[in-house]
Amino acid sequence: MKPAFAAMLLVCLILSSFMFEMSIAGTDSGRFCSSKCGQRCSKAGMKDRCMKFCGICCGKCKCVPSGTYGNKHECPCYRDMKNSKGKPKCP
């Protein structure tokens, strides 16, 4: 009984530390994306939509082009994402 309990406790500790690391990593990338998308969408007419789609693209691509328009060559993944109609998804 005691070895099984010790093994279960060890597994729980390992899993909880793994989940903690993932939550920290998600927070860092969330800050990165909100910061970069804030810059990217600063001059957008529909800022909330721009921030939404920029956040989706940044989350998948882990990059956002510099400036408020253009420069998509800096991030090919961001540039190549398309919506269901075949138009660019990322602002």
Biopython code that builds the backbone (N, CA, C, O; Angstrom):
import numpy as np
from Bio.PDB.StructureBuilder import StructureBuilder

atoms = [
    (1, "MET", "N", (0.819, -1.195, 0.000)),
    (1, "MET", "CA", (0.000, 0.000, 0.000)),
    (1, "MET", "C", (0.864, 1.261, 0.000)),
    (1, "MET", "O", (0.580, 2.199, -0.745)),
    (2, "LYS", "N", (1.893, 1.297, 0.808)),
    (2, "LYS", "CA", (2.741, 2.483, 0.892)),
    (2, "LYS", "C", (3.494, 2.754, -0.408)),
    (2, "LYS", "O", (3.562, 3.915, -0.813)),
    (3, "PRO", "N", (4.066, 1.753, -1.090)),
    (3, "PRO", "CA", (4.748, 2.034, -2.356)),
    (3, "PRO", "C", (3.793, 2.577, -3.425)),
    (3, "PRO", "O", (4.170, 3.442, -4.216)),
    (4, "ALA", "N", (2.571, 2.074, -3.446)),
    (4, "ALA", "CA", (1.599, 2.548, -4.427)),
    (4, "ALA", "C", (1.243, 4.013, -4.150)),
    (4, "ALA", "O", (1.133, 4.813, -5.079)),
    (5, "PHE", "N", (1.065, 4.359, -2.881)),
    (5, "PHE", "CA", (0.758, 5.728, -2.508)),
    (5, "PHE", "C", (1.913, 6.662, -2.875)),
    (5, "PHE", "O", (1.690, 7.759, -3.388)),
    (6, "ALA", "N", (3.128, 6.230, -2.615)),
    (6, "ALA", "CA", (4.310, 7.043, -2.934)),
    (6, "ALA", "C", (4.438, 7.246, -4.444)),
    (6, "ALA", "O", (4.770, 8.336, -4.909)),
    (7, "ALA", "N", (4.169, 6.181, -5.200)),
    (7, "ALA", "CA", (4.245, 6.288, -6.654)),
    (7, "ALA", "C", (3.179, 7.247, -7.182)),
    (7, "ALA", "O", (3.448, 8.056, -8.069)),
    (8, "MET", "N", (1.982, 7.151, -6.637)),
    (8, "MET", "CA", (0.892, 8.031, -7.065)),
    (8, "MET", "C", (1.192, 9.487, -6.716)),
    (8, "MET", "O", (0.910, 10.390, -7.504)),
    (9, "LEU", "N", (1.757, 9.707, -5.549)),
    (9, "LEU", "CA", (2.137, 11.050, -5.137)),
    (9, "LEU", "C", (3.199, 11.627, -6.069)),
    (9, "LEU", "O", (3.126, 12.796, -6.447)),
    (10, "LEU", "N", (4.172, 10.820, -6.433)),
    (10, "LEU", "CA", (5.224, 11.251, -7.346)),
    (10, "LEU", "C", (4.652, 11.616, -8.714)),
    (10, "LEU", "O", (5.030, 12.633, -9.295)),
    (11, "VAL", "N", (3.751, 10.796, -9.224)),
    (11, "VAL", "CA", (3.118, 11.074, -10.522)),
    (11, "VAL", "C", (2.334, 12.382, -10.459)),
    (11, "VAL", "O", (2.392, 13.187, -11.388)),
    (12, "CYS", "N", (1.603, 12.596, -9.369)),
    (12, "CYS", "CA", (0.836, 13.845, -9.212)),
    (12, "CYS", "C", (1.752, 15.060, -9.173)),
    (12, "CYS", "O", (1.436, 16.090, -9.768)),
    (13, "LEU", "N", (2.865, 14.955, -8.490)),
    (13, "LEU", "CA", (3.809, 16.069, -8.428)),
    (13, "LEU", "C", (4.397, 16.389, -9.796)),
    (13, "LEU", "O", (4.525, 17.554, -10.170)),
    (14, "ILE", "N", (4.746, 15.361, -10.527)),
    (14, "ILE", "CA", (5.315, 15.568, -11.864)),
    (14, "ILE", "C", (4.287, 16.212, -12.792)),
    (14, "ILE", "O", (4.610, 17.154, -13.516)),
    (15, "LEU", "N", (3.064, 15.714, -12.775)),
    (15, "LEU", "CA", (2.024, 16.279, -13.636)),
    (15, "LEU", "C", (1.698, 17.719, -13.255)),
    (15, "LEU", "O", (1.503, 18.564, -14.129)),
    (16, "SER", "N", (1.638, 18.000, -11.960)),
    (16, "SER", "CA", (1.319, 19.371, -11.553)),
    (16, "SER", "C", (2.441, 20.339, -11.938)),
    (16, "SER", "O", (2.164, 21.475, -12.321)),
    (17, "SER", "N", (3.688, 19.911, -11.844)),
    (17, "SER", "CA", (4.776, 20.798, -12.253)),
    (17, "SER", "C", (4.751, 21.034, -13.759)),
    (17, "SER", "O", (5.050, 22.135, -14.221)),
    (18, "PHE", "N", (4.397, 20.008, -14.523)),
    (18, "PHE", "CA", (4.276, 20.147, -15.968)),
    (18, "PHE", "C", (3.173, 21.143, -16.317)),
    (18, "PHE", "O", (3.365, 21.997, -17.182)),
    (19, "MET", "N", (2.029, 21.042, -15.660)),
    (19, "MET", "CA", (0.916, 21.954, -15.925)),
    (19, "MET", "C", (1.282, 23.385, -15.521)),
    (19, "MET", "O", (0.896, 24.339, -16.197)),
    (20, "PHE", "N", (2.015, 23.533, -14.437)),
    (20, "PHE", "CA", (2.447, 24.860, -13.991)),
    (20, "PHE", "C", (3.356, 25.503, -15.031)),
    (20, "PHE", "O", (3.212, 26.688, -15.332)),
    (21, "GLU", "N", (4.295, 24.730, -15.583)),
    (21, "GLU", "CA", (5.190, 25.253, -16.609)),
    (21, "GLU", "C", (4.414, 25.669, -17.847)),
    (21, "GLU", "O", (4.718, 26.698, -18.451)),
    (22, "MET", "N", (3.419, 24.886, -18.230)),
    (22, "MET", "CA", (2.618, 25.226, -19.401)),
    (22, "MET", "C", (1.819, 26.501, -19.173)),
    (22, "MET", "O", (1.674, 27.314, -20.085)),
    (23, "SER", "N", (1.298, 26.682, -17.960)),
    (23, "SER", "CA", (0.519, 27.892, -17.692)),
    (23, "SER", "C", (1.416, 29.124, -17.720)),
    (23, "SER", "O", (0.991, 30.183, -18.182)),
    (24, "ILE", "N", (2.634, 29.003, -17.240)),
    (24, "ILE", "CA", (3.573, 30.122, -17.291)),
    (24, "ILE", "C", (3.929, 30.441, -18.735)),
    (24, "ILE", "O", (3.976, 31.610, -19.121)),
    (25, "ALA", "N", (4.181, 29.404, -19.540)),
    (25, "ALA", "CA", (4.525, 29.630, -20.948)),
    (25, "ALA", "C", (3.373, 30.297, -21.675)),
    (25, "ALA", "O", (3.598, 31.192, -22.489)),
    (26, "GLY", "N", (2.133, 29.878, -21.397)),
    (26, "GLY", "CA", (0.978, 30.491, -22.034)),
    (26, "GLY", "C", (0.837, 31.952, -21.672)),
    (26, "GLY", "O", (0.444, 32.760, -22.514)),
    (27, "THR", "N", (1.144, 32.305, -20.457)),
    (27, "THR", "CA", (1.059, 33.688, -20.011)),
    (27, "THR", "C", (2.084, 34.547, -20.729)),
    (27, "THR", "O", (1.773, 35.663, -21.147)),
    (28, "ASP", "N", (3.303, 34.041, -20.876)),
    (28, "ASP", "CA", (4.343, 34.798, -21.567)),
    (28, "ASP", "C", (3.977, 35.035, -23.019)),
    (28, "ASP", "O", (4.149, 36.145, -23.524)),
    (29, "SER", "N", (3.470, 34.004, -23.708)),
    (29, "SER", "CA", (3.112, 34.187, -25.109)),
    (29, "SER", "C", (1.888, 35.091, -25.227)),
    (29, "SER", "O", (1.756, 35.828, -26.205)),
    (30, "GLY", "N", (0.986, 35.042, -24.234)),
    (30, "GLY", "CA", (-0.164, 35.935, -24.246)),
    (30, "GLY", "C", (0.260, 37.388, -24.117)),
    (30, "GLY", "O", (-0.281, 38.261, -24.795)),
    (31, "ARG", "N", (1.228, 37.647, -23.247)),
    (31, "ARG", "CA", (1.750, 39.010, -23.098)),
    (31, "ARG", "C", (2.457, 39.448, -24.377)),
    (31, "ARG", "O", (2.298, 40.583, -24.828)),
    (32, "PHE", "N", (3.234, 38.544, -24.951)),
    (32, "PHE", "CA", (3.941, 38.851, -26.196)),
    (32, "PHE", "C", (2.937, 39.232, -27.276)),
    (32, "PHE", "O", (3.086, 40.259, -27.939)),
    (33, "CYS", "N", (1.914, 38.399, -27.449)),
    (33, "CYS", "CA", (0.935, 38.649, -28.507)),
    (33, "CYS", "C", (0.134, 39.917, -28.253)),
    (33, "CYS", "O", (-0.088, 40.694, -29.182)),
    (34, "SER", "N", (-0.306, 40.147, -27.019)),
    (34, "SER", "CA", (-1.100, 41.347, -26.774)),
    (34, "SER", "C", (-0.261, 42.610, -26.980)),
    (34, "SER", "O", (-0.768, 43.627, -27.451)),
    (35, "SER", "N", (1.016, 42.540, -26.627)),
    (35, "SER", "CA", (1.897, 43.683, -26.833)),
    (35, "SER", "C", (2.110, 43.945, -28.323)),
    (35, "SER", "O", (1.948, 45.072, -28.791)),
    (36, "LYS", "N", (2.470, 42.907, -29.055)),
    (36, "LYS", "CA", (2.732, 43.059, -30.495)),
    (36, "LYS", "C", (1.464, 43.435, -31.255)),
    (36, "LYS", "O", (1.501, 44.280, -32.150)),
    (37, "CYS", "N", (0.334, 42.804, -30.896)),
    (37, "CYS", "CA", (-0.917, 43.113, -31.582)),
    (37, "CYS", "C", (-1.401, 44.515, -31.230)),
    (37, "CYS", "O", (-2.031, 45.177, -32.055)),
    (38, "GLY", "N", (-1.118, 44.969, -30.026)),
    (38, "GLY", "CA", (-1.463, 46.338, -29.659)),
    (38, "GLY", "C", (-0.764, 47.342, -30.549)),
    (38, "GLY", "O", (-1.351, 48.343, -30.962)),
    (39, "GLN", "N", (0.501, 47.064, -30.843)),
    (39, "GLN", "CA", (1.250, 47.933, -31.756)),
    (39, "GLN", "C", (0.711, 47.809, -33.174)),
    (39, "GLN", "O", (0.521, 48.811, -33.864)),
    (40, "ARG", "N", (0.465, 46.577, -33.603)),
    (40, "ARG", "CA", (0.000, 46.318, -34.969)),
    (40, "ARG", "C", (-1.366, 46.963, -35.221)),
    (40, "ARG", "O", (-1.612, 47.485, -36.309)),
    (41, "CYS", "N", (-2.240, 46.931, -34.236)),
    (41, "CYS", "CA", (-3.617, 47.404, -34.402)),
    (41, "CYS", "C", (-3.836, 48.830, -33.897)),
    (41, "CYS", "O", (-4.979, 49.279, -33.808)),
    (42, "SER", "N", (-2.775, 49.540, -33.568)),
    (42, "SER", "CA", (-2.919, 50.864, -32.960)),
    (42, "SER", "C", (-3.656, 51.869, -33.850)),
    (42, "SER", "O", (-4.298, 52.785, -33.336)),
    (43, "LYS", "N", (-3.575, 51.715, -35.160)),
    (43, "LYS", "CA", (-4.241, 52.657, -36.059)),
    (43, "LYS", "C", (-5.446, 52.043, -36.763)),
    (43, "LYS", "O", (-5.990, 52.641, -37.692)),
    (44, "ALA", "N", (-5.863, 50.865, -36.335)),
    (44, "ALA", "CA", (-6.975, 50.181, -36.991)),
    (44, "ALA", "C", (-8.295, 50.878, -36.698)),
    (44, "ALA", "O", (-8.498, 51.400, -35.602)),
    (45, "GLY", "N", (-9.189, 50.887, -37.678)),
    (45, "GLY", "CA", (-10.513, 51.476, -37.489)),
    (45, "GLY", "C", (-11.374, 50.625, -36.578)),
    (45, "GLY", "O", (-12.145, 51.154, -35.777)),
    (46, "MET", "N", (-11.249, 49.310, -36.695)),
    (46, "MET", "CA", (-12.001, 48.373, -35.862)),
    (46, "MET", "C", (-10.993, 47.632, -34.980)),
    (46, "MET", "O", (-10.634, 46.485, -35.245)),
    (47, "LYS", "N", (-10.558, 48.307, -33.946)),
    (47, "LYS", "CA", (-9.470, 47.811, -33.104)),
    (47, "LYS", "C", (-9.786, 46.465, -32.459)),
    (47, "LYS", "O", (-8.904, 45.611, -32.371)),
    (48, "ASP", "N", (-11.031, 46.254, -32.003)),
    (48, "ASP", "CA", (-11.369, 44.994, -31.343)),
    (48, "ASP", "C", (-11.257, 43.812, -32.296)),
    (48, "ASP", "O", (-10.766, 42.751, -31.909)),
    (49, "ARG", "N", (-11.709, 43.981, -33.542)),
    (49, "ARG", "CA", (-11.586, 42.902, -34.533)),
    (49, "ARG", "C", (-10.131, 42.662, -34.893)),
    (49, "ARG", "O", (-9.695, 41.518, -35.017)),
    (50, "CYS", "N", (-9.387, 43.737, -35.058)),
    (50, "CYS", "CA", (-7.969, 43.620, -35.381)),
    (50, "CYS", "C", (-7.243, 42.851, -34.287)),
    (50, "CYS", "O", (-6.461, 41.944, -34.572)),
    (51, "MET", "N", (-7.506, 43.217, -33.026)),
    (51, "MET", "CA", (-6.850, 42.548, -31.898)),
    (51, "MET", "C", (-7.237, 41.070, -31.828)),
    (51, "MET", "O", (-6.400, 40.222, -31.518)),
    (52, "LYS", "N", (-8.491, 40.763, -32.112)),
    (52, "LYS", "CA", (-8.959, 39.368, -32.075)),
    (52, "LYS", "C", (-8.212, 38.519, -33.098)),
    (52, "LYS", "O", (-7.645, 37.481, -32.756)),
    (53, "PHE", "N", (-8.212, 38.957, -34.335)),
    (53, "PHE", "CA", (-7.587, 38.162, -35.388)),
    (53, "PHE", "C", (-6.065, 38.174, -35.297)),
    (53, "PHE", "O", (-5.418, 37.170, -35.595)),
    (54, "CYS", "N", (-5.503, 39.280, -34.896)),
    (54, "CYS", "CA", (-4.057, 39.332, -34.691)),
    (54, "CYS", "C", (-3.663, 38.359, -33.581)),
    (54, "CYS", "O", (-2.654, 37.663, -33.696)),
    (55, "GLY", "N", (-4.448, 38.307, -32.514)),
    (55, "GLY", "CA", (-4.167, 37.383, -31.414)),
    (55, "GLY", "C", (-4.232, 35.935, -31.849)),
    (55, "GLY", "O", (-3.404, 35.125, -31.434)),
    (56, "ILE", "N", (-5.209, 35.597, -32.682)),
    (56, "ILE", "CA", (-5.329, 34.225, -33.206)),
    (56, "ILE", "C", (-4.099, 33.890, -34.042)),
    (56, "ILE", "O", (-3.502, 32.825, -33.883)),
    (57, "CYS", "N", (-3.728, 34.799, -34.927)),
    (57, "CYS", "CA", (-2.584, 34.563, -35.810)),
    (57, "CYS", "C", (-1.281, 34.494, -35.024)),
    (57, "CYS", "O", (-0.438, 33.638, -35.291)),
    (58, "CYS", "N", (-1.117, 35.374, -34.075)),
    (58, "CYS", "CA", (0.100, 35.391, -33.262)),
    (58, "CYS", "C", (0.211, 34.113, -32.438)),
    (58, "CYS", "O", (1.298, 33.552, -32.297)),
    (59, "GLY", "N", (-0.911, 33.656, -31.898)),
    (59, "GLY", "CA", (-0.905, 32.429, -31.106)),
    (59, "GLY", "C", (-0.450, 31.227, -31.917)),
    (59, "GLY", "O", (0.251, 30.357, -31.400)),
    (60, "LYS", "N", (-0.845, 31.172, -33.186)),
    (60, "LYS", "CA", (-0.455, 30.049, -34.034)),
    (60, "LYS", "C", (0.945, 30.218, -34.611)),
    (60, "LYS", "O", (1.700, 29.250, -34.709)),
    (61, "CYS", "N", (1.291, 31.439, -34.990)),
    (61, "CYS", "CA", (2.559, 31.679, -35.687)),
    (61, "CYS", "C", (3.705, 32.101, -34.767)),
    (61, "CYS", "O", (4.872, 31.994, -35.144)),
    (62, "LYS", "N", (3.386, 32.572, -33.581)),
    (62, "LYS", "CA", (4.392, 33.046, -32.620)),
    (62, "LYS", "C", (5.182, 34.240, -33.148)),
    (62, "LYS", "O", (6.326, 34.455, -32.746)),
    (63, "CYS", "N", (4.580, 35.013, -34.042)),
    (63, "CYS", "CA", (5.210, 36.240, -34.516)),
    (63, "CYS", "C", (4.148, 37.179, -35.066)),
    (63, "CYS", "O", (3.063, 36.749, -35.457)),
    (64, "VAL", "N", (4.476, 38.471, -35.091)),
    (64, "VAL", "CA", (3.611, 39.509, -35.642)),
    (64, "VAL", "C", (4.519, 40.463, -36.405)),
    (64, "VAL", "O", (5.541, 40.895, -35.870)),
    (65, "PRO", "N", (4.169, 40.804, -37.651)),
    (65, "PRO", "CA", (5.003, 41.740, -38.409)),
    (65, "PRO", "C", (5.081, 43.106, -37.728)),
    (65, "PRO", "O", (4.151, 43.507, -37.029)),
    (66, "SER", "N", (6.173, 43.807, -37.928)),
    (66, "SER", "CA", (6.345, 45.132, -37.331)),
    (66, "SER", "C", (5.484, 46.154, -38.055)),
    (66, "SER", "O", (5.059, 45.935, -39.189)),
    (67, "GLY", "N", (5.237, 47.248, -37.400)),
    (67, "GLY", "CA", (4.462, 48.334, -37.996)),
    (67, "GLY", "C", (2.968, 48.103, -37.900)),
    (67, "GLY", "O", (2.509, 47.096, -37.361)),
    (68, "THR", "N", (2.220, 49.056, -38.433)),
    (68, "THR", "CA", (0.770, 48.970, -38.370)),
    (68, "THR", "C", (0.154, 48.410, -39.651)),
    (68, "THR", "O", (-1.041, 48.116, -39.681)),
    (69, "TYR", "N", (0.948, 48.258, -40.700)),
    (69, "TYR", "CA", (0.445, 47.742, -41.972)),
    (69, "TYR", "C", (1.620, 47.197, -42.772)),
    (69, "TYR", "O", (2.734, 47.712, -42.681)),
    (70, "GLY", "N", (1.366, 46.157, -43.552)),
    (70, "GLY", "CA", (2.410, 45.602, -44.407)),
    (70, "GLY", "C", (3.448, 44.816, -43.623)),
    (70, "GLY", "O", (3.167, 44.313, -42.535)),
    (71, "ASN", "N", (4.628, 44.713, -44.172)),
    (71, "ASN", "CA", (5.772, 44.003, -43.592)),
    (71, "ASN", "C", (5.487, 42.525, -43.305)),
    (71, "ASN", "O", (6.158, 41.917, -42.470)),
    (72, "LYS", "N", (4.504, 41.950, -43.986)),
    (72, "LYS", "CA", (4.143, 40.555, -43.719)),
    (72, "LYS", "C", (5.231, 39.579, -44.150)),
    (72, "LYS", "O", (5.204, 38.411, -43.760)),
    (73, "HIS", "N", (6.185, 40.043, -44.948)),
    (73, "HIS", "CA", (7.303, 39.179, -45.343)),
    (73, "HIS", "C", (8.142, 38.772, -44.123)),
    (73, "HIS", "O", (8.873, 37.784, -44.181)),
    (74, "GLU", "N", (8.042, 39.528, -43.018)),
    (74, "GLU", "CA", (8.794, 39.211, -41.808)),
    (74, "GLU", "C", (8.272, 37.953, -41.109)),
    (74, "GLU", "O", (8.983, 37.337, -40.314)),
    (75, "CYS", "N", (7.042, 37.582, -41.407)),
    (75, "CYS", "CA", (6.410, 36.440, -40.738)),
    (75, "CYS", "C", (5.570, 35.660, -41.756)),
    (75, "CYS", "O", (4.372, 35.912, -41.882)),
    (76, "PRO", "N", (6.179, 34.721, -42.479)),
    (76, "PRO", "CA", (5.466, 33.995, -43.535)),
    (76, "PRO", "C", (4.212, 33.259, -43.057)),
    (76, "PRO", "O", (3.211, 33.218, -43.771)),
    (77, "CYS", "N", (4.259, 32.681, -41.863)),
    (77, "CYS", "CA", (3.085, 31.984, -41.336)),
    (77, "CYS", "C", (1.922, 32.955, -41.200)),
    (77, "CYS", "O", (0.802, 32.645, -41.606)),
    (78, "TYR", "N", (2.177, 34.117, -40.636)),
    (78, "TYR", "CA", (1.184, 35.174, -40.454)),
    (78, "TYR", "C", (0.637, 35.614, -41.814)),
    (78, "TYR", "O", (-0.568, 35.804, -41.984)),
    (79, "ARG", "N", (1.536, 35.770, -42.766)),
    (79, "ARG", "CA", (1.172, 36.213, -44.115)),
    (79, "ARG", "C", (0.291, 35.197, -44.834)),
    (79, "ARG", "O", (-0.638, 35.575, -45.547)),
    (80, "ASP", "N", (0.580, 33.901, -44.649)),
    (80, "ASP", "CA", (-0.071, 32.857, -45.435)),
    (80, "ASP", "C", (-1.378, 32.332, -44.847)),
    (80, "ASP", "O", (-2.056, 31.537, -45.498)),
    (81, "MET", "N", (-1.754, 32.751, -43.639)),
    (81, "MET", "CA", (-3.019, 32.282, -43.065)),
    (81, "MET", "C", (-4.189, 32.917, -43.823)),
    (81, "MET", "O", (-4.209, 34.126, -44.054)),
    (82, "LYS", "N", (-5.154, 32.090, -44.201)),
    (82, "LYS", "CA", (-6.318, 32.553, -44.961)),
    (82, "LYS", "C", (-7.608, 32.209, -44.213)),
    (82, "LYS", "O", (-7.654, 31.251, -43.442)),
    (83, "ASN", "N", (-8.660, 33.010, -44.453)),
    (83, "ASN", "CA", (-9.960, 32.697, -43.884)),
    (83, "ASN", "C", (-10.677, 31.700, -44.796)),
    (83, "ASN", "O", (-10.102, 31.239, -45.782)),
    (84, "SER", "N", (-11.915, 31.368, -44.475)),
    (84, "SER", "CA", (-12.651, 30.373, -45.257)),
    (84, "SER", "C", (-12.944, 30.847, -46.685)),
    (84, "SER", "O", (-13.240, 30.034, -47.561)),
    (85, "LYS", "N", (-12.863, 32.144, -46.916)),
    (85, "LYS", "CA", (-13.108, 32.689, -48.255)),
    (85, "LYS", "C", (-11.820, 32.862, -49.059)),
    (85, "LYS", "O", (-11.850, 33.359, -50.184)),
    (86, "GLY", "N", (-10.693, 32.452, -48.481)),
    (86, "GLY", "CA", (-9.419, 32.536, -49.181)),
    (86, "GLY", "C", (-8.721, 33.894, -49.082)),
    (86, "GLY", "O", (-7.714, 34.135, -49.747)),
    (87, "LYS", "N", (-9.262, 34.766, -48.255)),
    (87, "LYS", "CA", (-8.654, 36.082, -48.091)),
    (87, "LYS", "C", (-7.745, 36.044, -46.860)),
    (87, "LYS", "O", (-7.893, 35.164, -46.012)),
    (88, "PRO", "N", (-6.804, 36.991, -46.755)),
    (88, "PRO", "CA", (-5.899, 36.997, -45.608)),
    (88, "PRO", "C", (-6.655, 37.099, -44.281)),
    (88, "PRO", "O", (-7.544, 37.936, -44.123)),
    (89, "LYS", "N", (-6.288, 36.238, -43.334)),
    (89, "LYS", "CA", (-6.940, 36.225, -42.034)),
    (89, "LYS", "C", (-6.323, 37.248, -41.085)),
    (89, "LYS", "O", (-7.017, 37.835, -40.254)),
    (90, "CYS", "N", (-5.035, 37.452, -41.215)),
    (90, "CYS", "CA", (-4.301, 38.251, -40.241)),
    (90, "CYS", "C", (-4.165, 39.703, -40.694)),
    (90, "CYS", "O", (-3.853, 39.974, -41.854)),
    (91, "PRO", "N", (-4.404, 40.641, -39.760)),
    (91, "PRO", "CA", (-4.326, 42.062, -40.129)),
    (91, "PRO", "C", (-2.894, 42.533, -40.328)),
    (91, "PRO", "O", (-2.666, 43.701, -40.641)),
]
sb = StructureBuilder()
sb.init_structure("model")
sb.init_model(0)
sb.init_chain("A")
sb.init_seg("    ")
for serial, (resi, resn, name, xyz) in enumerate(atoms, 1):
    if name == "N":
        sb.init_residue(resn, " ", resi, " ")
    sb.init_atom(name, np.array(xyz, "f"), 0.0, 1.0, " ", f" {name:<3s}", serial, name[0])
structure = sb.get_structure()
